[in-house]
Amino acid sequence: MVAYMRAIYEPLATLLVQAVATRELQSEPIAQLTDAFLGGLLALRKRGDSVESQAGNATWWCAAFFKAFRAG
């Protein structure tokens, strides 16, 4: 869990803090934004999917997440 926090959660939270600070994303609790992003990304991952399929899903989720939480 410590490795997960250091390698995934904390860097993502840092990026989200910067996006909120520069008003690219809505001002929301960072922990909840991070959980929503990671939860959605993991929900799209299916065992047996090809790398290309997983990459396509990840790309789609990043765009959908930004549209949902972008400021203004």
N, CA, C and O atoms as CSV, one atom per row, in Angstrom:
chain,resi,resn,atom,element,x,y,z
A,1,MET,N,N,0.817,-1.193,0.000
A,1,MET,CA,C,0.000,0.000,0.000
A,1,MET,C,C,0.863,1.260,0.000
A,1,MET,O,O,0.534,2.244,-0.662
A,2,VAL,N,N,1.957,1.226,0.737
A,2,VAL,CA,C,2.848,2.382,0.766
A,2,VAL,C,C,3.432,2.637,-0.623
A,2,VAL,O,O,3.524,3.784,-1.061
A,3,ALA,N,N,3.822,1.573,-1.307
A,3,ALA,CA,C,4.363,1.726,-2.663
A,3,ALA,C,C,3.314,2.293,-3.609
A,3,ALA,O,O,3.622,3.144,-4.444
A,4,TYR,N,N,2.089,1.829,-3.482
A,4,TYR,CA,C,0.980,2.331,-4.302
A,4,TYR,C,C,0.784,3.829,-4.056
A,4,TYR,O,O,0.640,4.608,-4.998
A,5,MET,N,N,0.782,4.216,-2.794
A,5,MET,CA,C,0.589,5.629,-2.455
A,5,MET,C,C,1.707,6.488,-3.048
A,5,MET,O,O,1.447,7.552,-3.609
A,6,ARG,N,N,2.931,6.028,-2.924
A,6,ARG,CA,C,4.071,6.816,-3.415
A,6,ARG,C,C,4.153,6.844,-4.934
A,6,ARG,O,O,4.492,7.873,-5.519
A,7,ALA,N,N,3.847,5.732,-5.570
A,7,ALA,CA,C,4.032,5.630,-7.016
A,7,ALA,C,C,2.832,6.122,-7.829
A,7,ALA,O,O,3.007,6.615,-8.943
A,8,ILE,N,N,1.636,5.997,-7.296
A,8,ILE,CA,C,0.432,6.308,-8.071
A,8,ILE,C,C,-0.372,7.457,-7.463
A,8,ILE,O,O,-0.586,8.487,-8.104
A,9,TYR,N,N,-0.805,7.270,-6.246
A,9,TYR,CA,C,-1.767,8.190,-5.631
A,9,TYR,C,C,-1.176,9.584,-5.418
A,9,TYR,O,O,-1.789,10.580,-5.802
A,10,GLU,N,N,-0.006,9.661,-4.819
A,10,GLU,CA,C,0.582,10.970,-4.509
A,10,GLU,C,C,0.936,11.762,-5.765
A,10,GLU,O,O,0.653,12.959,-5.807
A,11,PRO,N,N,1.547,11.154,-6.798
A,11,PRO,CA,C,1.810,11.936,-8.014
A,11,PRO,C,C,0.521,12.424,-8.692
A,11,PRO,O,O,0.459,13.553,-9.179
A,12,LEU,N,N,-0.496,11.571,-8.718
A,12,LEU,CA,C,-1.764,11.979,-9.306
A,12,LEU,C,C,-2.375,13.126,-8.508
A,12,LEU,O,O,-2.847,14.105,-9.085
A,13,ALA,N,N,-2.366,13.007,-7.200
A,13,ALA,CA,C,-2.912,14.070,-6.357
A,13,ALA,C,C,-2.165,15.379,-6.589
A,13,ALA,O,O,-2.782,16.443,-6.605
A,14,THR,N,N,-0.862,15.318,-6.766
A,14,THR,CA,C,-0.065,16.522,-7.038
A,14,THR,C,C,-0.498,17.174,-8.342
A,14,THR,O,O,-0.639,18.395,-8.413
A,15,LEU,N,N,-0.708,16.363,-9.376
A,15,LEU,CA,C,-1.172,16.905,-10.656
A,15,LEU,C,C,-2.557,17.537,-10.522
A,15,LEU,O,O,-2.823,18.597,-11.089
A,16,LEU,N,N,-3.424,16.885,-9.777
A,16,LEU,CA,C,-4.775,17.426,-9.597
A,16,LEU,C,C,-4.757,18.725,-8.786
A,16,LEU,O,O,-5.521,19.646,-9.075
A,17,VAL,N,N,-3.903,18.800,-7.789
A,17,VAL,CA,C,-3.753,20.043,-7.010
A,17,VAL,C,C,-3.330,21.176,-7.945
A,17,VAL,O,O,-3.866,22.282,-7.870
A,18,GLN,N,N,-2.368,20.899,-8.824
A,18,GLN,CA,C,-1.910,21.919,-9.768
A,18,GLN,C,C,-3.029,22.330,-10.718
A,18,GLN,O,O,-3.183,23.513,-11.022
A,19,ALA,N,N,-3.806,21.365,-11.184
A,19,ALA,CA,C,-4.912,21.668,-12.101
A,19,ALA,C,C,-5.988,22.509,-11.423
A,19,ALA,O,O,-6.571,23.397,-12.046
A,20,VAL,N,N,-6.251,22.233,-10.157
A,20,VAL,CA,C,-7.223,23.040,-9.410
A,20,VAL,C,C,-6.646,24.439,-9.163
A,20,VAL,O,O,-7.355,25.437,-9.290
A,21,ALA,N,N,-5.367,24.506,-8.814
A,21,ALA,CA,C,-4.732,25.793,-8.526
A,21,ALA,C,C,-4.695,26.696,-9.758
A,21,ALA,O,O,-4.803,27.916,-9.633
A,22,THR,N,N,-4.545,26.113,-10.931
A,22,THR,CA,C,-4.510,26.904,-12.168
A,22,THR,C,C,-5.896,27.041,-12.798
A,22,THR,O,O,-6.044,27.559,-13.905
A,23,ARG,N,N,-6.900,26.569,-12.072
A,23,ARG,CA,C,-8.309,26.658,-12.475
A,23,ARG,C,C,-8.621,25.905,-13.765
A,23,ARG,O,O,-9.527,26.269,-14.514
A,24,GLU,N,N,-7.841,24.838,-14.009
A,24,GLU,CA,C,-8.167,23.958,-15.128
A,24,GLU,C,C,-9.269,22.980,-14.727
A,24,GLU,O,O,-10.067,22.551,-15.560
A,25,LEU,N,N,-9.300,22.633,-13.436
A,25,LEU,CA,C,-10.329,21.752,-12.889
A,25,LEU,C,C,-11.096,22.495,-11.807
A,25,LEU,O,O,-10.595,23.443,-11.203
A,26,GLN,N,N,-12.327,22.042,-11.577
A,26,GLN,CA,C,-13.151,22.603,-10.513
A,26,GLN,C,C,-12.455,22.430,-9.167
A,26,GLN,O,O,-11.665,21.507,-8.969
A,27,SER,N,N,-12.764,23.331,-8.262
A,27,SER,CA,C,-12.234,23.219,-6.913
A,27,SER,C,C,-13.043,22.164,-6.156
A,27,SER,O,O,-14.152,22.426,-5.691
A,28,GLU,N,N,-12.474,20.991,-6.046
A,28,GLU,CA,C,-13.084,19.850,-5.372
A,28,GLU,C,C,-12.067,19.275,-4.397
A,28,GLU,O,O,-10.872,19.536,-4.540
A,29,PRO,N,N,-12.501,18.507,-3.418
A,29,PRO,CA,C,-11.540,17.854,-2.529
A,29,PRO,C,C,-10.603,16.945,-3.344
A,29,PRO,O,O,-11.056,16.070,-4.083
A,30,ILE,N,N,-9.324,17.164,-3.198
A,30,ILE,CA,C,-8.337,16.449,-4.008
A,30,ILE,C,C,-8.409,14.934,-3.787
A,30,ILE,O,O,-8.285,14.166,-4.741
A,31,ALA,N,N,-8.604,14.504,-2.558
A,31,ALA,CA,C,-8.690,13.060,-2.295
A,31,ALA,C,C,-9.846,12.441,-3.061
A,31,ALA,O,O,-9.722,11.336,-3.588
A,32,GLN,N,N,-10.969,13.145,-3.126
A,32,GLN,CA,C,-12.120,12.616,-3.860
A,32,GLN,C,C,-11.882,12.630,-5.365
A,32,GLN,O,O,-12.273,11.693,-6.061
A,33,LEU,N,N,-11.245,13.682,-5.875
A,33,LEU,CA,C,-10.904,13.709,-7.294
A,33,LEU,C,C,-9.967,12.554,-7.650
A,33,LEU,O,O,-10.144,11.881,-8.665
A,34,THR,N,N,-8.981,12.344,-6.804
A,34,THR,CA,C,-8.010,11.269,-7.042
A,34,THR,C,C,-8.695,9.914,-7.015
A,34,THR,O,O,-8.458,9.077,-7.886
A,35,ASP,N,N,-9.537,9.697,-6.029
A,35,ASP,CA,C,-10.267,8.427,-5.934
A,35,ASP,C,C,-11.178,8.219,-7.143
A,35,ASP,O,O,-11.264,7.112,-7.673
A,36,ALA,N,N,-11.855,9.276,-7.576
A,36,ALA,CA,C,-12.748,9.166,-8.729
A,36,ALA,C,C,-11.965,8.829,-9.990
A,36,ALA,O,O,-12.385,7.982,-10.779
A,37,PHE,N,N,-10.826,9.489,-10.180
A,37,PHE,CA,C,-10.018,9.220,-11.365
A,37,PHE,C,C,-9.514,7.784,-11.371
A,37,PHE,O,O,-9.675,7.065,-12.357
A,38,LEU,N,N,-8.909,7.375,-10.276
A,38,LEU,CA,C,-8.356,6.021,-10.215
A,38,LEU,C,C,-9.453,4.961,-10.249
A,38,LEU,O,O,-9.290,3.922,-10.887
A,39,GLY,N,N,-10.558,5.214,-9.574
A,39,GLY,CA,C,-11.666,4.263,-9.580
A,39,GLY,C,C,-12.220,4.046,-10.978
A,39,GLY,O,O,-12.471,2.912,-11.385
A,40,GLY,N,N,-12.409,5.128,-11.705
A,40,GLY,CA,C,-12.906,5.016,-13.072
A,40,GLY,C,C,-11.927,4.302,-13.979
A,40,GLY,O,O,-12.313,3.471,-14.801
A,41,LEU,N,N,-10.669,4.629,-13.825
A,41,LEU,CA,C,-9.639,3.991,-14.644
A,41,LEU,C,C,-9.573,2.490,-14.377
A,41,LEU,O,O,-9.497,1.692,-15.311
A,42,LEU,N,N,-9.601,2.118,-13.128
A,42,LEU,CA,C,-9.543,0.695,-12.775
A,42,LEU,C,C,-10.821,-0.039,-13.173
A,42,LEU,O,O,-10.765,-1.218,-13.525
A,43,ALA,N,N,-11.963,0.631,-13.123
A,43,ALA,CA,C,-13.227,-0.004,-13.500
A,43,ALA,C,C,-13.246,-0.370,-14.978
A,43,ALA,O,O,-13.910,-1.330,-15.367
A,44,LEU,N,N,-12.533,0.377,-15.800
A,44,LEU,CA,C,-12.502,0.104,-17.234
A,44,LEU,C,C,-11.541,-1.017,-17.608
A,44,LEU,O,O,-11.605,-1.557,-18.713
A,45,ARG,N,N,-10.659,-1.359,-16.693
A,45,ARG,CA,C,-9.660,-2.388,-16.984
A,45,ARG,C,C,-10.292,-3.765,-16.823
A,45,ARG,O,O,-10.833,-4.101,-15.769
A,46,LYS,N,N,-10.214,-4.541,-17.874
A,46,LYS,CA,C,-10.787,-5.880,-17.841
A,46,LYS,C,C,-9.700,-6.897,-18.094
A,46,LYS,O,O,-8.858,-6.718,-18.974
A,47,ARG,N,N,-9.722,-7.942,-17.337
A,47,ARG,CA,C,-8.746,-9.012,-17.512
A,47,ARG,C,C,-8.859,-9.560,-18.927
A,47,ARG,O,O,-9.961,-9.816,-19.413
A,48,GLY,N,N,-7.739,-9.737,-19.573
A,48,GLY,CA,C,-7.724,-10.292,-20.913
A,48,GLY,C,C,-7.771,-9.254,-22.023
A,48,GLY,O,O,-7.551,-9.589,-23.187
A,49,ASP,N,N,-8.054,-7.993,-21.684
A,49,ASP,CA,C,-8.046,-6.949,-22.710
A,49,ASP,C,C,-6.625,-6.764,-23.239
A,49,ASP,O,O,-5.650,-6.915,-22.503
A,50,SER,N,N,-6.529,-6.442,-24.497
A,50,SER,CA,C,-5.220,-6.177,-25.091
A,50,SER,C,C,-4.672,-4.861,-24.535
A,50,SER,O,O,-5.407,-4.045,-23.981
A,51,VAL,N,N,-3.383,-4.684,-24.697
A,51,VAL,CA,C,-2.749,-3.433,-24.267
A,51,VAL,C,C,-3.358,-2.259,-25.024
A,51,VAL,O,O,-3.573,-1.191,-24.452
A,52,GLU,N,N,-3.634,-2.456,-26.306
A,52,GLU,CA,C,-4.218,-1.385,-27.115
A,52,GLU,C,C,-5.614,-1.014,-26.610
A,52,GLU,O,O,-5.968,0.164,-26.547
A,53,SER,N,N,-6.395,-2.024,-26.253
A,53,SER,CA,C,-7.732,-1.774,-25.728
A,53,SER,C,C,-7.667,-1.036,-24.400
A,53,SER,O,O,-8.424,-0.094,-24.168
A,54,GLN,N,N,-6.766,-1.462,-23.535
A,54,GLN,CA,C,-6.603,-0.789,-22.239
A,54,GLN,C,C,-6.151,0.650,-22.432
A,54,GLN,O,O,-6.621,1.550,-21.735
A,55,ALA,N,N,-5.241,0.871,-23.375
A,55,ALA,CA,C,-4.769,2.231,-23.646
A,55,ALA,C,C,-5.904,3.093,-24.187
A,55,ALA,O,O,-6.027,4.263,-23.823
A,56,GLY,N,N,-6.729,2.518,-25.053
A,56,GLY,CA,C,-7.878,3.264,-25.582
A,56,GLY,C,C,-8.857,3.626,-24.489
A,56,GLY,O,O,-9.368,4.746,-24.454
A,57,ASN,N,N,-9.123,2.684,-23.594
A,57,ASN,CA,C,-10.016,2.954,-22.467
A,57,ASN,C,C,-9.442,4.041,-21.567
A,57,ASN,O,O,-10.172,4.921,-21.112
A,58,ALA,N,N,-8.145,3.984,-21.311
A,58,ALA,CA,C,-7.499,4.976,-20.448
A,58,ALA,C,C,-7.559,6.362,-21.085
A,58,ALA,O,O,-7.807,7.353,-20.398
A,59,THR,N,N,-7.336,6.429,-22.381
A,59,THR,CA,C,-7.398,7.705,-23.094
A,59,THR,C,C,-8.807,8.279,-23.021
A,59,THR,O,O,-8.994,9.467,-22.755
A,60,TRP,N,N,-9.797,7.421,-23.260
A,60,TRP,CA,C,-11.190,7.864,-23.182
A,60,TRP,C,C,-11.512,8.376,-21.778
A,60,TRP,O,O,-12.120,9.437,-21.634
A,61,TRP,N,N,-11.107,7.631,-20.736
A,61,TRP,CA,C,-11.415,8.021,-19.368
A,61,TRP,C,C,-10.768,9.356,-19.007
A,61,TRP,O,O,-11.394,10.188,-18.351
A,62,CYS,N,N,-9.529,9.567,-19.425
A,62,CYS,CA,C,-8.865,10.839,-19.126
A,62,CYS,C,C,-9.652,12.007,-19.729
A,62,CYS,O,O,-9.855,13.030,-19.075
A,63,ALA,N,N,-10.091,11.846,-20.972
A,63,ALA,CA,C,-10.873,12.907,-21.620
A,63,ALA,C,C,-12.221,13.101,-20.924
A,63,ALA,O,O,-12.647,14.233,-20.696
A,64,ALA,N,N,-12.884,12.007,-20.590
A,64,ALA,CA,C,-14.187,12.098,-19.911
A,64,ALA,C,C,-14.056,12.732,-18.531
A,64,ALA,O,O,-14.892,13.547,-18.143
A,65,PHE,N,N,-13.025,12.368,-17.796
A,65,PHE,CA,C,-12.781,12.924,-16.469
A,65,PHE,C,C,-12.562,14.431,-16.574
A,65,PHE,O,O,-13.139,15.202,-15.807
A,66,PHE,N,N,-11.732,14.844,-17.521
A,66,PHE,CA,C,-11.461,16.267,-17.670
A,66,PHE,C,C,-12.723,17.032,-18.044
A,66,PHE,O,O,-12.969,18.117,-17.517
A,67,LYS,N,N,-13.524,16.477,-18.948
A,67,LYS,CA,C,-14.778,17.138,-19.320
A,67,LYS,C,C,-15.707,17.271,-18.129
A,67,LYS,O,O,-16.377,18.291,-17.966
A,68,ALA,N,N,-15.747,16.246,-17.301
A,68,ALA,CA,C,-16.662,16.255,-16.157
A,68,ALA,C,C,-16.227,17.260,-15.082
A,68,ALA,O,O,-17.072,17.872,-14.429
A,69,PHE,N,N,-14.942,17.426,-14.902
A,69,PHE,CA,C,-14.444,18.248,-13.790
A,69,PHE,C,C,-13.773,19.541,-14.212
A,69,PHE,O,O,-13.277,20.278,-13.361
A,70,ARG,N,N,-13.745,19.831,-15.489
A,70,ARG,CA,C,-13.059,21.069,-15.888
A,70,ARG,C,C,-13.797,22.283,-15.334
A,70,ARG,O,O,-15.013,22.275,-15.142
A,71,ALA,N,N,-13.033,23.292,-15.095
A,71,ALA,CA,C,-13.589,24.525,-14.532
A,71,ALA,C,C,-14.271,25.330,-15.635
A,71,ALA,O,O,-13.883,25.283,-16.803
A,72,GLY,N,N,-15.287,26.059,-15.227
A,72,GLY,CA,C,-15.972,26.973,-16.107
A,72,GLY,C,C,-16.642,26.300,-17.208
A,72,GLY,O,O,-17.269,26.954,-18.042
